[in-house]
Amino acid sequence: MTTTRLPQDRPGLDASPQTSPDAPPGRVGSAWTLVARREVVVKLTDRSFLIGTVFTLLLITGFMGYSAWDAARTTTYTVAATADARTMADRLAEKAPGIDDGVAVEVRPVEDASAARGLVTSGDVDAWLARDGDGWVLTTDSEQKTALTRVTQDVVRQESLRQRAEELGTTVDRLEAGSTVTTRLLTGDAQKADLAQGVAFAFAFLFYVATLTFGITLANSVVEEKQSRIVEIIATSIPVRQLLVGKIVGNSLLAIAQMVLYAGVGLAGLSLTPYSSLVAGVSGPVVWFLVFFVAGFVGLAALWAVAGALASRTEEVQSTATPLTMLVLAVFFGALFVDGTVKVALSYLPPFSAVLMPTRLLEGTAQWWEAVLALGLLLAAAAVVVTLAERLYRRSLLQTGGRLSMRQAWSTPE
């Protein structure tokens, strides 16, 4: 929670001649920069903000590091085989890395089925490969080895086809002719589509966290100054409109800087994963997300300031900010679960477009002109919201008779 201090203790909010009502218009006009600077300084000296930022960076770094490690590691499985299954087991050990470079197989020869079962039970081997009639059985102890099972199925199928082809006097290629099935997307790229699922979650999560974190802090800052009557002193030094602009700009700069930091670390980590070849392609949508984030955040920041101004006590902020919280949650869950025509429609609708349009660009389902159109709509919406919010903020900030509704604030005389 932001600590409320007297104006003389706040950088840029003193009642010195340069911010007094009689100051030259140029000086008064720049008052919002002083407020913005104060918001930045207070936040950068807030230990909880710094710890939260570092913790998020560690989460991103840890996730990317784990992804890189998991993609590079090779799991070695020990497979027991009796004499009649030794040839197939050796084929499995030979061909496994070519099918899945994360799987390696070592063969453990055993005398009989009883010995193989004992080794599996004791954990000395991971699996036991044995012939069962016309087929094969891969036996494990208490859980299936998914990667090993998939590789074993492929090797057994290939080896069985090879033997059958020799019996028929033909080749495996001829037997498999016409049986290959490939996949294709009408729009976008398959590998990008897989990556987009993770990136879409990252977009939605970062937008959600940043909007709530900075929004709630902004609302609390407003109501604390109002509750302590400090704002009445500030209002005699600078116009209330300048105070609102400074708060929006200061918090927006911090949020943008934080998003740029997270995006940079994320892209650097992505270059260490199997998706490293897509870093260049992902960078564009990430930049689009940052641009959309700026437009979306500014409008919401103005509304958070209004939520603080409508309250007279910090306990009332939760109530006045509930509609905003619900809106941010709707954006978050909408970005994760909507699809098809609904997703396309919402990608043009502010503030959903702040997350959904960059995601569609990454998926390859949106053109650049669609992004420009959606951004234009988002900027127009932000301008309208800020204009309306300025009136609500200005008319409710100095009202201390209790929590106001938006209708009451709108009709309150200045």
N, C-alpha and C positions, 0 to 999 in steps of 0.2 A: 504494500500500500504506500502511496506517495505521501511523504511527510509534508504537512503544510507549514510554511515559514512566512514570516513577515516580508513585505515587499522589499524592505531594505536589505534583506538577506538573500534575495533572489537575483541572479544575474539578469540585468536588462529590465527589471521591473521596478526600479526605484523611481521615486517621484521627483527626480532631478529636473532642472529646467528643460532639458532636451525632450522630455516626454510630458511636460505640463500642457494644459489646454492652450496656453498662450504661445507655445513653441511654433516655429515655422512649419507650414504644411509638409515640407519634405521630411522634417524630423518625425512628425506624427505619423506620416505615411509609412515610415520604416519601422514603426513600433512592432509590427508583427514579426519582423526578423529577430527582435530581441526576445520576444515570447518563444519563438521557435528555438532559438539558441538555448534558452533556459530549459525547455522541454528535453532537448538533446542532452544537455549537461546533467540534469537530474537523473535521466534514465541511465546514462553511462556510468554514473556513480552509484547506481542501485545494485547492491550485491546480488539480490535475487534475479535480476535481469541478466547480469553477467553469468551467473551460475547456470541459469536456464539455457542461455545461448551456448555455452561451452558443453553442457550436457547433450543438447541436440546435435551439436557437431560430433561429439563422441559417438552418439547413436548412428549417425550417418556414416562416419568413418568405420565403425565396427561392423555395420551391415555390409558395406562395400568390401571391407577386408575379408569378412567371412565368405562372401560370394566369390571373391577371387581365389581364396584358399580352397573352397569346396569345388570350384571348377577345375582347379589344377591338380587336386589330389587323386591318387589312384588307390582303389581298394583291392587288396589281394585276398582271394578266396581259396581255401584249401578244400579240394574235392577228393573224397575216397572213391576208389574204383577197384572192382575185382578184375581178374584176368580177362573175362569175357567182355568187360566194358572198357578195358584199358585203351583200345584204339580210339573209341569215341571220346574218352576223357582227354587223351593227348590232342585230338583235333580241337577240343574245346580250349585247352590251354594255348594252342597255337593261334587260333582265330579270334579269341575273345578281345584282345586289344584293338583289332581292326574293326570290330563291330561297335565297341564302346571303349574309348581310350581311358575311361575311368575304372575299368574292370581288368584285373589280372587273375589268372587261375594257375594254381599249383596242384599237381596230381599226387595223391598219397595211395600207393598200391596197398591192397589188403588181401588177406587170404580168402575170406568168405564174407557172406552177408552179416553174420553175427559180429565179426570183428568191425565191419563198417558201421553197424548200428551202435556198437559200443563207443566208437570214436566220435560219432555225432552226438550221442548222449552226454559224453564227458566234455564236449566242447573242443576236442583236439582238432577236429575238422569242421568246416562250415556246412558241408553237404555231402551226400552220397549219391553217385550216379549209377543207376543199374537198369538193365534191360527188363521189360515187363511185357512178355508176349511179343506183339509186333511193334510196341512202343518203348518209351523210356520214362523212368521215374527219377525225379530229383528230390531227395529226401533231406529235410532239415529238421532241427530239433523242435523249437516252439514258435518260430516265426519264419515267414518266407523271406528269402533274400531276393528282393524284387529285381535288382540289376542283374544278379547272377542268373536268375530264372529267365529273364528276357534274352540274355546272351545265349544261354544254353538252348533255348527253343530255336533261336536262329541257326545255331551251329548244327543241331540235330536235324533240322529241316534241310539245310544245305547238304549235309553229308548223306542223308537218306535219298535226296534227289540225285546226288552224284552216283550213288550205288545203283539206283533204279535206271538212270540214264545208261550206265555201262551195261546193264543186263539187256536193255533194249537196243543197244548199239547206236545210241544217239548222244547228245550233249545236254547239260543242264540248261544252257541258254535256249535251246530249242524247246525243251519241256516248259520253260517259263515264259516263252514268247507269248506276248499278248496279255500277260497276267499282272503287269505292273500298274499300280494306281498311284498317281501323283495328285497333290492338292494345289489349288490355285485360288487366289482371291480376286474378285472382280475389281475391287479397289484396294489400294494400299499394298503393303508388303508383309508377308507372313511373319518374318522375324521381328519387324517393327511392331506388328500387332501384339506379339507376345511381350515385347518390352514395354509397349504402351500401357499395358495393364498395371505394371508396377509404377510407371511414371505418372499415370493418371491418379493413382493413390497418393503419390508424393505431392502432386499439385494440390489435390483436394485437402490433404492433411496440413500442408504448409499454409494454405490459405485460411483454413479453419483455425489453426493455432495462432497465427499472426494476428488475424482479425479479432479473435477473442482476447488474446493477451494484451495487445495494445489498446483495443477498444475499451475493455473493462478498466484498464489503468487510466485512460483518458477520462472516462465517465467519473471515476472516483476522484481524480484530480479536480474536476470541475465542481463536484458536490462538496468536497472538502473546503475549497476556497469559498464556496457559497455559504456553507454551514458556519465557518469561522468568521464570516463577514469580511474576510480579506478582499474579496472580489469588489466590494463597494469602494475600497480604497484604490484598487487597481483601476476601476472604472473612472475614477476622477483624473487619472493620469493618461490613459489611452482609451480610444473608442472600443466598445465591446466587440464590434465587428473585427477589429484588428486582433483582439485577444483570441477570438475563435479561429481566425486564419492562422495565427501563429501556432496554436495548439495542433491544428490539422497538419500544417506543414512539418512541424517538428516531429510528430509521431509518424507521419508518412515517410520522412527521410530515414528514420530509424528502422521502420519496417522494411523499406526497400533495401537498405544496406544489409539487413539481416537476411533477406531473401537472396540477394546477390551472393553473399557469403555461403549460404547453404547450397545454392545452385553450383557455385564454383567447386566446392568440395565434392558434391555429388557427381559432377561431370569428371572430375579427376579420378574419383573412385571407379566410375563406370569404365574408364579406359583400362582398368586392371581386370575387368571381367570378360567373359566370352563375347560380350556385346561391344567390345572396344572399337570394332569397325564401324559401329553406328554412332559414335560420339559426334562426328561432324553433322550427321543427319538429325540428331537429337538437339544439338545446340540451337538450331533455329527455333523450334517450338519452345525451348526453354526461354529464349529471349522474348518470344511472343508472350509467354506466361508472365514474365516480369513486367512487360508493358501493360498487359491486361490487369495485373495485380495492382499497379499504381492507380489506374483509373477506378477500379472497383473499391480499393481501400479508401481512397479520398472521400468518396460518397458515403461509405459506411462510417468513416471516422467522424464526419459531420453529424451523423445520426447518433453516434455514441456520445458526442458532446451534448447533444440535445437531451439524451437520456439522463446525463448528469445534471443538466440545468433544470429539468423537470422535477427532480428530487430536491428535498430540503435537508435530508439526512442521508448518511451513507447507507443506512439500512433500507432505504427506499429505492436504491439503484437497481437492485435485483428485480424489482417489480417494473420499473420504468424501462429496463433494458430487456425484458422478456421477449418482446416481439423481435428485437434484433438478434437475440440468441437463437430463436426459432428459425429466423431467416438464414443465419450462418449454418445451422445444422441442416437445413433443407438443401443448401448449396453443397455441403459435404456429402450427404447421402445421395443426392441427385447425381453428383459426379461419379459416384461409385456404381449405382445400380440402374440408371436409365439407359436405354439403348434404342436403336432404330430411329423412327421418325420423331419420337419424343426427344431424343438426345439432340437431333439436328435442330429442332425447334428451340429447345432451351439454350443451345449454343449461341443464339442471337439475343436471348433475353437477359438483361442485367438483373442481378449480379452473377447468374449462373454462367454467363458467357466468359467470365473471368477465368474459369477452370475448364469448361467444356470445349471452348473453341481451340485453345492450345492443345488439348488432348486430341481433338479431331485432326489438327494439323500433323501431329505426330503419327497418327494412324494412317494418314494419307487420304482421309475421307473428306477433306475440306481444301479449297483452293485459297490462294493468297487474298483474292478479292473478297472472299467470304469473311476472312479475318479482319480485313480493313473495314468492311461494313459493320461487323459485330463490334469492333473497337469504336467506330463512330457512334453507334447506338449507346455503348457503355459510357463514352465521354459525355454525350448529350444527357444521359440519365444522371450522371454524376453532377453535371452543371445544374440541372433542375433541383436535384436533392440538396446540394449545397446552398442554393438560393433560398429554398423553402426552410432548410434547417437554420439558416442565418436569422430568419425572422423569428422562428420559434425560440432559438437560443437567446436572442437579444431581448425578447419580451418575457422570458421566464427566468433569466439568470439572477435578476435582482428581487424576485418574488420569494419571500421566506415564510409565507403563511401556511405551508404544507405542500404535499405533493400535488403537482398540476397534471391535468390531462392535456393532450395535444390540442384539443378543442379550446380549453381554457387558455392555454398559452397563445394560441393563434388570435384569440379575440381580446387578449389583455392589451390595454393601451400602453404605449411607450412612455 
